[in-house]
Amino acid sequence: MSVLEKAPETQITISGKKWPGVSKLANMLGPFLGLVFVIVLFSLDAEVRDYFLTFYNFKIIFTQTVIVAIGALGMTMIIVSGGIDLSVGSVIALTSVVGAILITADVSPFLVILATVLAGGLVGTINGTIISYLKMNAFIVTLGMLGVARGLAKWIAGNQTVNYADSPINAIMTATSPLGWQPPTGVWIALVLAILTGLLMQRTVFGRHIFAIGSNEDTARLCGVRVLRVKAAIYALAGLYFGLAGLMQLSRLRQGDPTVAVGVELDIIAAVVIGGGSLSGGAGSILGSMIGALIMAVLRNGSQQMGWPTYMQEIIIGIVIIVAVGLDQLRQRRAARQG
């Protein structure tokens, strides 16, 4: 069977109707069950529950999810293709500084948005070109870019925050409906992008090529996939998402800060893996990654409500990352035995 063809799904038959197999069903429900578990965990404390389980708090959680969620859209494509990008946090900082500088120069909001997103795309294009055509390891390249992008952000910002009076861009992550319950525009942007990216991954030739390269790059090449070009395009497209995440960071902070988003790449990678993405490539879904991003936001929000110190939150997030990678390894071993 060609690597570009969709593999037959394991199914079970109940009352004459076919349902997904147990393994596939577990992968589908796993992120949702994880989200329910985390919500229930923080709801056990009566004092926390009275505030935690409110529309207002969940609006805050959705808002806090936006940056990680948009970053996870790009990271999902990269991880499914068998790659990795450690430079996300630095790219978010760099693009937010670029946007802030343009605002201070009285550039129109449309051009600020365009330039900020394209700045992320430029970094992604550089990463993808080096990884694909120079055949360098993605871990090393993006680790190096992590330092380069962070250094550039501090350089062009003069090693300080870039402040500005006001801008319509601020409304992206702050403006809500008159009723007060509707989340800001950034949440809807993330939702729409998630739907479009999901369709791209599942319904297009480009999406099938992403999965094919992650499953077996050599086989994909033999089947006619232009691997180098597709891999470069994946990182370039992901860079646009990271640039947009930087724009959301700018809108949320209302300033360009070259020191923000340190370690956010770990949250983004964890969101993808929690959502069913495999660090070995070939597996992952946009829906799962979005649930994973929401889990990360709920964990941080719930920890704050419980009054846990920052170091405790970091310990919890670290444990979650280890568990998520462990589950990924377990899935791979089980799949290898079944194969």
PAMI-710971 format. One record per residue (C-alpha): chain; x, y, z; residue in three letters. Coordinates in Angstrom, 1 decimal, decimal comma. Example, Ala and Ser with C-alpha at 12.3 -4.5 7.8 and 13.67 -1.06 7.14 Angstrom:
// residues 2
{A; {12,3; -4,5; 7,8}; ala}
{A; {13,7; -1,1; 7,1}; ser}
This chain:
// residues 339
{A; {0,0; 0,0; 0,0}; met}
{A; {1,3; 3,5; -0,8}; ser}
{A; {2,3; 5,6; 2,1}; val}
{A; {0,0; 8,3; 0,7}; leu}
{A; {-3,0; 6,1; 0,9}; glu}
{A; {-5,0; 6,2; 4,1}; lys}
{A; {-4,3; 3,1; 6,2}; ala}
{A; {-7,4; 1,0; 7,1}; pro}
{A; {-8,7; 1,8; 10,5}; glu}
{A; {-9,1; -1,0; 13,1}; thr}
{A; {-12,8; -1,4; 13,8}; gln}
{A; {-15,1; -3,4; 15,9}; ile}
{A; {-18,7; -4,2; 15,1}; thr}
{A; {-21,5; -3,7; 17,6}; ile}
{A; {-25,1; -4,5; 16,6}; ser}
{A; {-24,1; -4,4; 12,9}; gly}
{A; {-22,5; -1,0; 13,1}; lys}
{A; {-18,8; -0,4; 12,8}; lys}
{A; {-17,0; 1,6; 15,4}; trp}
{A; {-13,4; 2,7; 15,8}; pro}
{A; {-11,1; 0,1; 17,5}; gly}
{A; {-10,2; 0,4; 21,1}; val}
{A; {-6,8; 1,9; 20,5}; ser}
{A; {-8,0; 4,5; 18,1}; lys}
{A; {-10,9; 5,3; 20,4}; leu}
{A; {-8,6; 5,7; 23,4}; ala}
{A; {-6,4; 8,1; 21,4}; asn}
{A; {-9,5; 10,2; 20,5}; met}
{A; {-10,9; 10,3; 24,0}; leu}
{A; {-7,6; 10,6; 25,9}; gly}
{A; {-7,2; 14,4; 25,6}; pro}
{A; {-10,9; 15,0; 26,5}; phe}
{A; {-10,6; 12,7; 29,6}; leu}
{A; {-7,4; 14,5; 30,6}; gly}
{A; {-9,2; 17,8; 30,4}; leu}
{A; {-12,1; 16,6; 32,5}; val}
{A; {-9,7; 15,1; 35,1}; phe}
{A; {-7,8; 18,4; 35,5}; val}
{A; {-11,1; 20,4; 35,8}; ile}
{A; {-12,5; 18,0; 38,4}; val}
{A; {-9,2; 18,0; 40,3}; leu}
{A; {-9,3; 21,8; 40,8}; phe}
{A; {-13,0; 21,6; 41,6}; ser}
{A; {-12,5; 19,4; 44,7}; leu}
{A; {-11,6; 22,4; 46,8}; asp}
{A; {-14,9; 24,1; 47,7}; ala}
{A; {-13,4; 27,6; 48,1}; glu}
{A; {-11,6; 27,4; 44,7}; val}
{A; {-14,7; 25,8; 43,0}; arg}
{A; {-16,9; 28,8; 43,6}; asp}
{A; {-14,7; 30,9; 41,4}; tyr}
{A; {-13,0; 28,3; 39,2}; phe}
{A; {-16,2; 27,0; 37,7}; leu}
{A; {-17,6; 30,3; 36,5}; thr}
{A; {-18,1; 31,8; 33,0}; phe}
{A; {-15,8; 34,7; 33,8}; tyr}
{A; {-12,9; 32,4; 34,8}; asn}
{A; {-13,3; 30,2; 31,8}; phe}
{A; {-13,3; 33,3; 29,6}; lys}
{A; {-9,9; 34,1; 31,2}; ile}
{A; {-8,7; 30,5; 30,6}; ile}
{A; {-9,7; 30,7; 26,9}; phe}
{A; {-7,9; 34,0; 26,6}; thr}
{A; {-4,8; 32,5; 28,2}; gln}
{A; {-5,0; 29,6; 25,8}; thr}
{A; {-4,8; 31,6; 22,6}; val}
{A; {-1,0; 32,1; 22,4}; ile}
{A; {-0,2; 28,4; 23,1}; val}
{A; {-3,1; 27,2; 20,9}; ala}
{A; {-1,9; 29,2; 17,9}; ile}
{A; {1,6; 28,1; 18,4}; gly}
{A; {0,4; 24,5; 18,7}; ala}
{A; {-1,2; 24,7; 15,3}; leu}
{A; {2,2; 25,3; 13,7}; gly}
{A; {3,9; 22,8; 16,0}; met}
{A; {1,4; 20,1; 15,2}; thr}
{A; {2,4; 20,2; 11,5}; met}
{A; {6,1; 20,2; 12,4}; ile}
{A; {5,8; 17,3; 14,9}; ile}
{A; {3,6; 15,2; 12,6}; val}
{A; {6,2; 15,6; 9,9}; ser}
{A; {8,8; 14,2; 12,3}; gly}
{A; {10,4; 17,5; 13,2}; gly}
{A; {10,7; 19,9; 16,2}; ile}
{A; {11,0; 23,6; 16,7}; asp}
{A; {12,5; 24,9; 19,9}; leu}
{A; {12,7; 28,5; 18,8}; ser}
{A; {9,0; 29,3; 19,2}; val}
{A; {9,2; 31,3; 22,4}; gly}
{A; {12,0; 33,5; 21,0}; ser}
{A; {10,1; 34,0; 17,8}; val}
{A; {7,1; 35,2; 19,7}; ile}
{A; {9,2; 37,7; 21,6}; ala}
{A; {10,9; 38,9; 18,4}; leu}
{A; {7,7; 39,4; 16,5}; thr}
{A; {6,0; 41,1; 19,4}; ser}
{A; {8,9; 43,6; 19,5}; val}
{A; {8,8; 44,1; 15,7}; val}
{A; {5,1; 44,9; 16,0}; gly}
{A; {5,6; 47,3; 18,9}; ala}
{A; {8,4; 49,2; 17,0}; ile}
{A; {6,1; 49,6; 14,0}; leu}
{A; {3,3; 50,9; 16,1}; ile}
{A; {5,6; 53,5; 17,6}; thr}
{A; {6,6; 54,5; 14,0}; ala}
{A; {2,9; 55,2; 13,3}; asp}
{A; {2,6; 52,4; 10,8}; val}
{A; {-1,0; 51,5; 10,0}; ser}
{A; {-2,5; 48,6; 12,0}; pro}
{A; {-3,0; 46,4; 8,9}; phe}
{A; {0,7; 46,7; 8,0}; leu}
{A; {1,7; 46,1; 11,6}; val}
{A; {-0,3; 42,9; 11,6}; ile}
{A; {1,1; 41,8; 8,2}; leu}
{A; {4,7; 42,6; 9,1}; ala}
{A; {4,5; 40,9; 12,5}; thr}
{A; {3,1; 37,7; 11,0}; val}
{A; {5,5; 37,7; 8,1}; leu}
{A; {8,5; 38,2; 10,5}; ala}
{A; {7,6; 34,9; 12,0}; gly}
{A; {7,2; 33,4; 8,6}; gly}
{A; {10,7; 34,6; 7,7}; leu}
{A; {12,3; 32,9; 10,7}; val}
{A; {10,3; 29,7; 9,9}; gly}
{A; {11,5; 29,9; 6,3}; thr}
{A; {15,2; 30,2; 7,4}; ile}
{A; {14,7; 27,2; 9,8}; asn}
{A; {13,0; 25,1; 7,1}; gly}
{A; {15,6; 25,9; 4,4}; thr}
{A; {18,5; 25,0; 6,7}; ile}
{A; {16,9; 21,8; 7,9}; ile}
{A; {15,7; 20,7; 4,5}; ser}
{A; {18,3; 21,7; 2,0}; tyr}
{A; {21,4; 21,7; 4,3}; leu}
{A; {20,1; 18,5; 5,9}; lys}
{A; {20,8; 19,6; 9,4}; met}
{A; {19,2; 18,3; 12,5}; asn}
{A; {16,0; 20,2; 13,4}; ala}
{A; {16,7; 20,1; 17,1}; phe}
{A; {20,1; 21,8; 16,7}; ile}
{A; {19,0; 24,3; 14,1}; val}
{A; {16,0; 25,5; 16,1}; thr}
{A; {17,9; 25,5; 19,3}; leu}
{A; {20,4; 27,8; 17,7}; gly}
{A; {17,6; 30,0; 16,3}; met}
{A; {16,2; 30,2; 19,8}; leu}
{A; {19,3; 32,1; 20,8}; gly}
{A; {19,5; 34,1; 17,6}; val}
{A; {15,8; 35,3; 17,7}; ala}
{A; {16,0; 36,2; 21,4}; arg}
{A; {19,2; 38,1; 20,8}; gly}
{A; {17,7; 40,0; 17,8}; leu}
{A; {14,7; 40,9; 19,9}; ala}
{A; {16,8; 42,4; 22,6}; lys}
{A; {19,0; 44,2; 20,1}; trp}
{A; {16,3; 45,9; 18,1}; ile}
{A; {14,4; 46,7; 21,3}; ala}
{A; {17,5; 48,3; 22,9}; gly}
{A; {17,4; 45,6; 25,6}; asn}
{A; {14,3; 47,1; 27,1}; gln}
{A; {10,5; 47,0; 26,6}; thr}
{A; {9,0; 48,9; 23,7}; val}
{A; {6,1; 50,9; 25,0}; asn}
{A; {3,5; 52,8; 23,0}; tyr}
{A; {0,5; 55,0; 23,9}; ala}
{A; {-2,4; 53,0; 22,3}; asp}
{A; {-3,3; 51,0; 19,2}; ser}
{A; {-6,4; 49,2; 17,7}; pro}
{A; {-4,3; 46,0; 17,9}; ile}
{A; {-4,7; 46,0; 21,6}; asn}
{A; {-8,4; 45,2; 21,1}; ala}
{A; {-7,6; 41,8; 19,6}; ile}
{A; {-7,0; 40,3; 23,0}; met}
{A; {-9,0; 42,6; 25,2}; thr}
{A; {-12,2; 43,7; 23,5}; ala}
{A; {-15,3; 41,7; 24,5}; thr}
{A; {-19,0; 41,9; 23,8}; ser}
{A; {-21,3; 44,4; 25,7}; pro}
{A; {-22,7; 41,4; 27,6}; leu}
{A; {-19,3; 40,7; 29,1}; gly}
{A; {-19,3; 36,9; 28,7}; trp}
{A; {-18,0; 36,7; 25,2}; gln}
{A; {-14,2; 36,0; 24,9}; pro}
{A; {-12,0; 38,5; 23,0}; pro}
{A; {-11,4; 38,4; 19,2}; thr}
{A; {-8,2; 36,5; 19,6}; gly}
{A; {-10,1; 33,4; 20,9}; val}
{A; {-12,3; 33,3; 17,8}; trp}
{A; {-9,2; 33,8; 15,5}; ile}
{A; {-7,6; 30,8; 17,1}; ala}
{A; {-10,8; 28,7; 16,7}; leu}
{A; {-11,2; 29,6; 13,1}; val}
{A; {-7,5; 28,9; 12,4}; leu}
{A; {-7,8; 25,5; 14,2}; ala}
{A; {-10,7; 24,5; 11,9}; ile}
{A; {-8,9; 25,7; 8,7}; leu}
{A; {-5,7; 23,9; 9,8}; thr}
{A; {-7,6; 20,8; 10,6}; gly}
{A; {-9,0; 20,8; 7,1}; leu}
{A; {-5,6; 21,4; 5,7}; leu}
{A; {-4,1; 18,4; 7,5}; met}
{A; {-7,0; 16,0; 6,8}; gln}
{A; {-8,4; 17,1; 3,4}; arg}
{A; {-5,6; 18,2; 1,3}; thr}
{A; {-2,6; 16,6; -0,6}; val}
{A; {-0,3; 18,8; 1,4}; phe}
{A; {-1,7; 17,5; 4,6}; gly}
{A; {-1,3; 13,9; 3,5}; arg}
{A; {2,3; 14,6; 2,5}; his}
{A; {2,9; 15,9; 6,1}; ile}
{A; {1,7; 12,6; 7,6}; phe}
{A; {3,6; 10,6; 4,9}; ala}
{A; {6,9; 12,3; 5,6}; ile}
{A; {6,5; 11,8; 9,4}; gly}
{A; {5,6; 8,1; 8,9}; ser}
{A; {8,5; 7,3; 6,7}; asn}
{A; {10,5; 10,0; 4,9}; glu}
{A; {12,3; 7,6; 2,5}; asp}
{A; {9,1; 5,9; 1,5}; thr}
{A; {7,4; 9,2; 0,9}; ala}
{A; {10,2; 10,3; -1,3}; arg}
{A; {10,0; 7,0; -3,3}; leu}
{A; {6,2; 7,7; -3,7}; cys}
{A; {6,9; 11,0; -5,4}; gly}
{A; {6,6; 13,4; -2,5}; val}
{A; {9,0; 16,4; -2,8}; arg}
{A; {10,2; 15,9; 0,7}; val}
{A; {12,6; 18,8; 0,9}; leu}
{A; {10,2; 21,3; -0,5}; arg}
{A; {7,3; 20,1; 1,7}; val}
{A; {9,5; 20,2; 4,9}; lys}
{A; {10,6; 23,7; 4,1}; ala}
{A; {7,0; 24,8; 3,5}; ala}
{A; {5,9; 23,2; 6,8}; ile}
{A; {8,4; 25,3; 8,8}; tyr}
{A; {7,6; 28,4; 6,9}; ala}
{A; {3,9; 28,0; 7,5}; leu}
{A; {4,4; 27,2; 11,1}; ala}
{A; {6,5; 30,4; 11,4}; gly}
{A; {3,5; 32,4; 10,2}; leu}
{A; {1,5; 30,9; 13,1}; tyr}
{A; {4,3; 31,7; 15,5}; phe}
{A; {4,3; 35,3; 14,2}; gly}
{A; {0,6; 35,5; 14,8}; leu}
{A; {1,1; 34,2; 18,3}; ala}
{A; {3,6; 37,0; 18,8}; gly}
{A; {0,9; 39,5; 17,6}; leu}
{A; {-1,4; 38,1; 20,3}; met}
{A; {1,3; 38,5; 22,9}; gln}
{A; {1,8; 42,1; 21,8}; leu}
{A; {-2,0; 42,7; 22,0}; ser}
{A; {-2,2; 41,1; 25,4}; arg}
{A; {0,8; 42,9; 27,0}; leu}
{A; {0,3; 46,2; 25,1}; arg}
{A; {4,1; 46,4; 24,7}; gln}
{A; {6,9; 44,6; 23,0}; gly}
{A; {9,0; 42,8; 25,5}; asp}
{A; {12,1; 40,9; 24,3}; pro}
{A; {12,1; 38,8; 27,5}; thr}
{A; {8,6; 37,3; 27,2}; val}
{A; {7,6; 33,7; 26,3}; ala}
{A; {10,7; 32,1; 27,8}; val}
{A; {9,9; 28,4; 27,9}; gly}
{A; {6,5; 28,7; 26,2}; val}
{A; {7,9; 26,2; 23,5}; glu}
{A; {7,6; 23,5; 26,2}; leu}
{A; {4,0; 24,3; 26,8}; asp}
{A; {3,3; 24,2; 23,1}; ile}
{A; {5,2; 20,9; 22,5}; ile}
{A; {3,4; 19,4; 25,6}; ala}
{A; {0,0; 20,5; 24,2}; ala}
{A; {0,7; 18,7; 20,9}; val}
{A; {2,0; 15,5; 22,7}; val}
{A; {-0,9; 15,5; 25,2}; ile}
{A; {-3,2; 15,8; 22,2}; gly}
{A; {-1,9; 12,6; 20,7}; gly}
{A; {1,0; 13,9; 18,6}; gly}
{A; {4,0; 11,6; 18,4}; ser}
{A; {7,5; 13,0; 18,7}; leu}
{A; {8,6; 10,3; 16,2}; ser}
{A; {6,2; 11,8; 13,6}; gly}
{A; {3,3; 10,4; 11,6}; gly}
{A; {0,6; 11,0; 14,3}; ala}
{A; {-1,2; 14,0; 15,7}; gly}
{A; {-4,4; 16,0; 15,3}; ser}
{A; {-5,4; 19,7; 15,5}; ile}
{A; {-8,3; 18,9; 17,8}; leu}
{A; {-6,1; 17,0; 20,1}; gly}
{A; {-3,5; 19,8; 20,2}; ser}
{A; {-6,2; 22,4; 21,0}; met}
{A; {-7,5; 20,3; 23,9}; ile}
{A; {-3,9; 19,9; 25,0}; gly}
{A; {-3,4; 23,7; 24,9}; ala}
{A; {-6,6; 24,1; 27,0}; leu}
{A; {-5,3; 21,5; 29,5}; ile}
{A; {-2,1; 23,5; 29,9}; met}
{A; {-4,1; 26,7; 30,5}; ala}
{A; {-6,4; 25,1; 33,0}; val}
{A; {-3,4; 23,7; 34,9}; leu}
{A; {-1,8; 27,1; 35,2}; arg}
{A; {-5,1; 28,8; 36,1}; asn}
{A; {-6,1; 26,2; 38,6}; gly}
{A; {-2,7; 26,3; 40,2}; ser}
{A; {-3,0; 30,1; 40,6}; gln}
{A; {-6,5; 29,7; 42,1}; gln}
{A; {-5,1; 27,1; 44,6}; met}
{A; {-2,4; 29,7; 45,6}; gly}
{A; {0,4; 27,4; 44,6}; trp}
{A; {3,8; 29,3; 44,1}; pro}
{A; {5,3; 29,7; 40,6}; thr}
{A; {7,9; 27,0; 41,2}; tyr}
{A; {5,2; 24,5; 42,1}; met}
{A; {3,4; 25,3; 38,8}; gln}
{A; {6,7; 24,7; 36,9}; glu}
{A; {7,1; 21,4; 38,6}; ile}
{A; {3,6; 20,3; 37,7}; ile}
{A; {4,1; 21,4; 34,1}; ile}
{A; {7,4; 19,5; 33,9}; gly}
{A; {5,7; 16,3; 35,3}; ile}
{A; {2,9; 16,7; 32,7}; val}
{A; {5,5; 16,9; 29,9}; ile}
{A; {7,3; 13,8; 31,1}; ile}
{A; {4,1; 11,8; 31,5}; val}
{A; {2,9; 13,0; 28,0}; ala}
{A; {6,2; 11,8; 26,4}; val}
{A; {6,0; 8,6; 28,3}; gly}
{A; {2,5; 7,9; 27,0}; leu}
{A; {3,8; 8,7; 23,5}; asp}
{A; {6,5; 6,1; 23,9}; gln}
{A; {4,0; 3,6; 25,2}; leu}
{A; {1,7; 4,2; 22,2}; arg}
{A; {4,7; 3,6; 19,9}; gln}
{A; {5,7; 0,3; 21,5}; arg}
{A; {2,1; -0,9; 21,4}; arg}
{A; {1,8; 0,0; 17,8}; ala}
{A; {5,1; -1,7; 17,0}; ala}
{A; {3,9; -4,9; 18,7}; arg}
{A; {0,6; -4,8; 16,8}; gln}
{A; {2,4; -4,2; 13,5}; gly}
